[in-house]
């Protein structure tokens, strides 16, 4: 259902123009037309059809949701949103965050709910940053190496994976740049390694091996395919 702000037109596909219970409101009215007469408080009775009642029954929830997103979360004010696409994305993201907060409060016992929503959103942001849900799952280690190791998940096969290491300055300080190495086949710079070879290299610390650098197919080179055929045939 939708209502126009200026003309008060209602468009509905769920209710009709049949009469519903009226609305009672207390408003100031100038009853006495004498000069400088004080206005009076009167109770007004407003008739409304069922589709109007249906709209205003949920309108308060919409206003509350918008207030939470704009005044409490203030995501669109904190992040510069000059581009229209960024504004749309942040609005949708803010709606998701508000819905998550309201859903959490509806499922948790009232005594456990923090009255300050900033506390919930701060904790949610920390979980979104620190979790490993979007990480790649590596194959399970061999039983003869680590039978109790649960850090390796289901086997998804040998694949290229970006290195998590960072470049270091001459004094050993870490930088924000990803570490790169020379591809073992074409010797060009790359930041991807073979997952299988990298696991073997880490599982055998006594064996000094170079990191298994290989070019990604996005560089239009078939270095990793050649490595698979030679070292990890299906």
BELHUSUL-V787039 format. One line per field, one symbol per residue. ss: DSSP state (H for helix, E for strand, - for the rest). psi: psi as a letter, one per 30 degrees, with the letter a starting at -180 (. if undefined). burial: I if it has 16 or more other C-alpha atoms within 10 Angstrom, else O. Layout:
ss = ???
psi = ???
burial = ???
//
This chain:
ss = -EE------EE-------EEEEEEEEEEE----------EEEEEEEEEEHHHHHHHHHHHHHHHHHHHHHHHH-HHHH-----HHHHHHHHHHHHHHHHHHHHHHHH--HHH----HHHHHHHHHHHHHH-----------------------------EEE---EEE-----EEEEE--EE------EE-EEEHHHHHHHHH---------E---HHH---HHHHHHHHH---
psi = kkkkeefhkkkkgflagkklklkkkklkkjekgkkgkkllkkkkjjkkleeeeeefefeeeeeeeeeeeeeeehefeekkiekeeeeeeeeeeeeeeeeeeeeeeffkkeffkkfjfeeeeeeeeeeeeflgfglkkllklkffejfgjgfkbljglklkkkkflllklfgfkklgkkkllkkfefglklgklkeeeeeeeffiffjjklkiklklffghkheeeeeeeefik.
burial = OOOOOOOOOOOOOOOOOOOOOOOOOOOOOOOOOOOOOOOOOOOOOOOOOIIIIIIOOOOOOOOOIIOIIIOOIOIIOOOOOOOOOOIOOIIOOIIOIIOOIOOOIOOOOOOOOOOOIOOIIOOOOOOOOOOOOOOOOIIIIOOOOOOOOOOOOOOOOIOIIIIOOOOOOOOOOOOOOOIIIIIIOOOOOIIIIIIIIIOOIOOOOOOOOOIIIIIIOOOOOOIIOOOOOOOOOO
//
